[in-house]
Each structure stands twice: as C-alpha cells, then as structure tokens.
Amino acid sequence: MNTYIKQYTKKELVEDTGRISWTSPSNIALIKYWGKHGKQLPCNPSVSFTLSESKTTMDFSWSIKDGGKDEIVLDFYFENKKNALFEEKIRKFLEDNFELFPFLKYLSLEIESVNSFPHSAGIASSASSMSALALGLCSIENQAFDLNLSDGELLEKATYVARLASGSAARSIFPGIVSWGKSDLEEIKSSDLIASKVEGIADIFKNYHDSIVIVDAGEKAVSSRAGHALMEDHPFREVRFQHANKQLENLITIMKTGDVDKFCEIVETEALELHGLMMNSTPSYTLMRPNTLAVIEKVRKFRSEKGLALCFTLDAGPNVHLLYPDNISREVTEFINSEITEFAENGLVIHDRVGSGPERFL
Ligand code: PMV
C-alpha cells in the first residue's frame, strides 16, 4: 500500500476555494545523482546543499471544477504570462500521478510561477520549481480536505512527489545539507523514495557560499533526462555507482569533522566524474565550455597560491559553482571580481549560499 495516497470524497471537501503560496529553493549536488531506474529511483545516493537565493515562488488557487472527473483543469502562468509548454508538462505529470492527488477529480487549479534568477541564466530550475509544485499540491490537499497532516508528514509527501517530477527536486524540500537515496551509512536517513536532512555536519558547512558563474546561459544541448538514460548501457556504470557510494562515505566523514581541504578534493572529483561520464557515453557529449575549464584552472591556481579552501562543482551544464566557507568570502569575492567575471556571460555571477529551505507565505 502506498501511504502517500489519501482517500477522500467530494463531501469531505472543507475549503472549495482557496489560495496558498510556496517559495522553494534550488540545490547543488556535492555527490551527484546520475543514472536512474524504475519510477524515478536513483542508481546511487546523492547529497546536496540547499540554496537560498535561487528559488521559485509558486502561487496556487483552487476552486470547484466544472469538467469531468478524469480531466485535469489547470491554468499555468510563468513570469506573469500564460505558458502552454510548462502547463502541458505539469498536466502530464499530474495525469501520470493522478492517484496521488484524488482532489484533482473535484478541483481546478491555477498556478503562477516566478523564478528569482533570470530565465536565461542557464540555471536548472527544475529543482526549485518542481519542489514548489509538490509543496503546493500537498498543501492544497491537506487544507482543502482538512487532512491534518503534521509539518513532517506534509514535507515527507512533498519530497516523494517532488522526486517523481524531477529527481533532484526531492532534496530541495529540506534545508541545509540533504541526501536522497538509500545508503548503509548511519548518518543517511533518506531512501530511494524520499530525501532527508543530514544531521551532525560541522558548522562551517552550514553557511557555505555558492557563487554561480554563468559561463553560458543558453539551453543545454543534451537534457538531464537523456543523460540519465545514457547511464543504462554505460561502460563505467557499476564502477560509477560503487564510487559514488564511497565518495559519499568519505564526504560525510569529512563534513562531520569540518575538513574543508578534503571537502574540495571530493567535491571536485565528483564534478569531473559526472562530466567524464558524459564524455564517455555513447554517443559522447560535452557540456563544459572553454570558459568552464578556464574558471576551473583559475580556481585551482588560487587555491594552491593562497592556501584557501575555494573549490568548484558543476551540475549538468557549463556553469561553475564556486563553493567556499564564509570566513574566506572577502578574499574570494575579490578574486571573482578581478579574475573570474570576465569568463561569465554578460559578467553574470549569482551569489548564493546554503539556505533554510522552502517557505510558505499564504
Ligand atoms: O533531477 P534531474 O533529473 O534534473 O537530474 C539532476 C542531475 C544532476 O544535477 C547532474 C545531479 C544532481 O544530483 O543534482
């Protein structure tokens, strides 16, 4: 039995019209999820920093619908304009997961979504938007049918739902350092179905910075969906999944002790391993751009010359995330301004940091 499916009838509807709003952040993976199976299940556990500034705000309103029970009535607006493409994607997701939200039989939805970062910044917005969507849907259900879910229960269903929409979105439901996927490590409480906060991490990582250098704001040539699929027959598949588990174990150990130098080593290896997998896929592809490598070289030079723990990571794209502790932020900001901005498209660097998770407004 799926405990995330609640049964109720139209008679139990206590609020037949209403509005709520959630803001939910993006996240950056330190140990990467790359390769999936079944219904959005990861081939290895991952860990990320939940961010603070890069986020999606979604306003939801609902009312009794006129249409037939099996038809989803949805209006979707992105950045104040009706967006047919996103609306279709969300409708398809709701159709595929109809049993999770029986309220869709009775209610019509209007959703308005806005990102805090420019649409053309090349930042993957699926983690923030799909986690906001999941939180909104779960809150509507809870409120309209007076299900009386505790905060913990609501977030648990939301991480489950977010995962179905976009794997990495499952992690954005929680603040700080978050894992998703099954692991034998005692610090990892997540499963393949839901993400969970990682406790016991040294304070220095709780307000880490992530300055995102927008090397290329364009659409990626190969989507994450296609990239995950290429892991199915990848020659390094098993080695990768084993190594990701080992890397996770090492990372958690050093994040408990607060060793920022070893943190740099593991995080950079992970980023390059992800891109190595792409380059070794059939067909092979490269998402890094010349300026991605230029930034990486600069970061390594800065670290060895200054002895400061600045490192980089990459998601499935050309942009470079610069990770560093708060106590070196002055030196790093000067370095970014003097040596890095020139490699960013239109000089765009988004200064983000570890954040406190989603927030409900209405
Ligand atoms: O959540 P998806 O399907 O967009 O995949 C995300 C993959 C990476 O960003 C490369 C890694 C991760 O764990 O976030």
Boltz pocket constraint, residues with backbone or C-beta under 6 A from the ligand:
constraints:
  - pocket:
      binder: B
      contacts: [[A, 27], [A, 28], [A, 29], [A, 31], [A, 32], [A, 33], [A, 34], [A, 46], [A, 126], [A, 166], [A, 167], [A, 168], [A, 169], [A, 224], [A, 225], [A, 274], [A, 314], [A, 315], [A, 316]]
      max_distance: 6.0
